[in-house]
Amino acid sequence: MALKQNEQELLDSVQSGLSIGGTWQASASGATFDVQDPATGEVIKSIADATVEDAVRALDAAVAAQESWGATSTRERSNILRRAFDLLMERKEEFALLMSIEMGKPIAEARGEVGYGGEFLRWFSEEAVRVRGDYRQNPEGTGNMVVSHLPVGPCYFITPWNFPLAMATRKIAPALAAGCTVVIKPAQLTPLTTIFFAQLLEDAGVPAGVVNVVQTSKSSAQSSALLSDTRLRKLSFTGSTPVGVKLLEAAAQNVLRTSMELGGNAPFIVFEDADLDLAVEGALLAKFRNIGQACTAANRIIVHESVADEFARRVGERVAQMSVGRGADEGNEIGALIDDKAVANSVRLVADAVETGAEVVTGGEAIDGVGNFFQPTVIDRLSPQAAIMREEIFGPVLGIIRFQTEDEAVEIANNTEYGLISYVFTENIHRGHRMIERLESGMMGLNAGVASNAAAPFGGVKQSGLGREGGFEGIHEFLSTKYTLLPR
């Protein structure tokens, strides 16, 4: 399937090199790797494949730029981030199309990601000038205490493939606002959006060496080299918990500041008094956003037995009508999964659910032909033993398990090592408040299927991670606190 002319022109405008110290350059080895469209399997661009030497040179550039960038006024940093936001809004269609081509998500959702990702630029452009310190007398009256917040220093970011723009802006924006320089490694499957964003940052006036991009097919070797370098002061990673644990072990050797946004196994509880219309809409958003490939995706739909039949019927009817096709083509609601492994995983999880007693309401199979497509699926009457109850799905599969009492629903919801986000649908405000206190998650949507917002602290508890991205809290992940005593 040939690319459309506007698609090819867009891809041609994306740099194919590494961004190191303000220049775009080939890998030291001359090696490249291919980026594919998951909807067609076709190679859409070949780009430089960074070596460990390249990554170290990128850190050299970030270290060299750190002092001057950290000394840049907060107003100037703010202005640059605001210009980046304005440019992103002007180029919204280009970024949305690029994400759809390289990642597979529906174009309408890609436009939504541009809006969401852009808000981190706008939010942290405003936060850059609002970092507060403190000045007060000590209790003994012998001096005054000054508390200030200073840039942590050079940062290393590892971003995932599922939200190529938002995961980059969510990390880069607060780092730049705080006065930190950056080396970023985008996912091998979807590096083009990050590269294109780095080009936009250049246009917005980010100085050379402040943001460096080193995409690679050798992630482990690159990360090991940078994490062992004592000049690096911060690691931020979004991805799976097993990989995050290994990175934390490596980061501990130099006692790095870390932010970890890891796996999720989100419960979505529908109580007997829920507004079912609202709950169905919320479930469709929480489950099928980004084709189910999100750490915030509703993984376990926990429905009271008195309304489960009706809920399953309504959801099944809606899902059966979803259009499936290439994300870059207008009108499709379910795009291609990221690769054939993702399709195989969905096949495995559905088969396991059926073997343990579940019923397929609609869908349930891979779609034959070109591309990595899986039918949008609803499964009812999940068993507690089903693998879906323990594992992230990362596909368009909605599974329903039934409960009888509030305590049972909470027990099912909390029976996981993860704790990123939970969703609750109830018309009882007292029950809603109880769920805020009882559910073990860093975030919660109460009668809402989408909770993420740049102005809110994003992050989890338990094995879903450490630290927060976004909100007032987000910039402090990139600042160190310094206390100074001024004797009287």
Buried (B, 14 or more C-beta within 10 A) or exposed (E): EEBEEEBBEBBEEBBBBBBBBBEBBBBBEEBBBEBBBBBBBBEBBEBBBBBBEBBBBBBBBBBBBBEEBBEBEBEEBBBBBBBBBBBBBEBBBBBBBBBBBBBBBBBBBBBBBBBBBBBBBBBBBEBBBEBEEEEEEEEEEEEBBBEBBBBBBBBBBBBBBBBBBBBBBBBBBBBBBBBBBBBBBBBBBBBBBBBBBBBBBBEBEBBBBBBBBBBBEBBEBBBBBBBEBEBBBBBBBBBBBEBBEBBBEBBEEBEBBBBBBBBBBBBBBBBBEBBBEBBBBBBBBBBBBBBBBBBBBBBBBBBBEEBBEEBBBBBBEBBBEBEBBBBBBEEBBBBBBBBEEBBBBBBEBBEBBBEBEBBBBBBBEBBEEEBBBBBBBBBBBBBEEBBBBBBBBBBBBBBBBBBEEBEEBBEBBBBBEBBBBBBBBBEBEEBBEBBEEBBBBBBBBBBBBBBBBBBBBBBBBBBBBBBBBBBBBBBBBBBBEEEEEEEE
